[in-house]
Amino acid sequence: MNRDQVLMGVVGRPHGVRGLVHVHSYTAVAEDLATYDGLVDDLGRPWRLTWHGNGIARLHDAAGHAIDSREAAQQMVNRKLYVPRTSLPEPDADEFYFADLVGLEAREQGSNRVIGRVAAVHDYGAGTSLEIDGAGGNLLLPFTEGCVPVVNVRAGRIEVCLPDEIEVPVECFPGTAGADDAP
């Protein structure tokens, strides 16, 4: 993962036949996505977008040429849009970007047992979830205060409260730190 780039949106399905696309913006105000300089896709190609309705945009390449057909718009579906981290304000002490969570160690609250590392942050529309990758496999947890009460980016860890329905046996995570190993 490139920590110098922050995911700010994803291109969705085409809208109509003239090259417009649905864009899912992850900015606090969706329309702000068009104001960021340095917008690039996951292939590193620069883009600029102009809004043409609620969640509907036209994409322009580096030369200023707009995508102007449904076929070209279809080629952009699921393309992720990033901005340089330097274009974003530094988060406050108690704030963070979701990109900062990837790679953090996940410990079970109370026991400080390491259960893995944050592999990805997902948001499919029903709420954000964290994918925790451990030796025993992947675990998907809702990113709520109830399941993830502590996020400490500076210390490089999160603390999780596993729901009762989820059991993570110690033998699934050999060599992990116990409570005695906690810093």
WOVEN-V732164 format. One record per backbone hydrogen bond with DSSP energy under -0.5 kcal/mol. NH is the residue of the N-H (numbers start at 1). CO is the residue of the C=O. If there is no record, write none. Layout:
((NH;CO) (NH;CO))
//
This chain:
((3;1) (5;2) (6;83) (8;81) (9;81) (10;24) (11;79) (12;22) (15;20) (16;14) (20;15) (21;57) (22;13) (23;55) (24;10) (25;23) (26;8) (30;28) (32;29) (33;30) (34;31) (35;32) (36;32) (36;33) (39;36) (40;82) (41;45) (42;80) (44;41) (47;39) (48;60) (50;58) (52;56) (55;53) (56;53) (57;21) (58;50) (60;48) (61;65) (62;46) (64;61) (67;59) (70;17) (73;69) (74;70) (75;71) (76;73) (77;74) (78;11) (79;76) (81;9) (82;40) (83;6) (85;4) (87;84) (88;85) (95;92) (100;97) (101;98) (102;98) (103;118) (104;101) (105;156) (106;116) (107;105) (107;158) (108;113) (109;160) (112;108) (114;177) (115;106) (116;106) (117;133) (118;104) (119;117) (119;131) (120;131) (122;129) (124;127) (129;122) (130;141) (131;120) (132;130) (132;139) (133;117) (133;131) (134;132) (134;137) (137;134) (139;132) (141;130) (141;139) (143;128) (144;142) (148;144) (150;159) (152;157) (156;152) (156;153) (157;152) (158;105) (159;150) (160;107) (161;147) (162;160) (166;163) (167;165) (169;167) (172;169) (173;170) (176;173) (181;178) (182;179))
//
